[in-house]
Amino acid sequence: MITRYALFEGKVKDGETLAFRQAVLETVLPKWKAFPGALDVRVSFAEKRDDGAPEFPLILAINYRDMAAVDAALASPVRAESRAATEAVLTRYFEGRIHHHVTIANEFPLAKA
C-alpha cells in the first residue's frame, strides 16, 4: 500500500482554530475523499509544537493500493477541485507562509511470527 502525506506548515490565525478545523472536516476532507482510488483519507491537527520547531498544524494522509492508483488520482480533474478547496481554507484561516511538502511512504504489513 502507498501512503501520500501532505504536511501544511503555517499558523492558524488567532481565534480561528475551531472554524479552521470545521472547514477542513466539512470542506477539504470530502474533496480529498473523492479522489479516485483513495482507500482511506485522514487528517490530523497538531495541538502544539516544540519551541523553535516548524509548525505543521494540518497533516493529510491518503492511502492508495499502489503507485498506479496514485498516478491516476494525480491526473484526475478531481485533484484541481481538491486543491482549490484546500487553498480557499488555508487562505482564509492561515497567516504567514504556507509550505506544502509531500512524501510517499511504502507501508508493508509485519510478517507474523
Helices and strands as residue ranges (DSSP letters): E 2-12, H 17-23, I 24-28, H 29-33, E 38-45, E 58-64, H 67-75, H 78-93, E 94-106
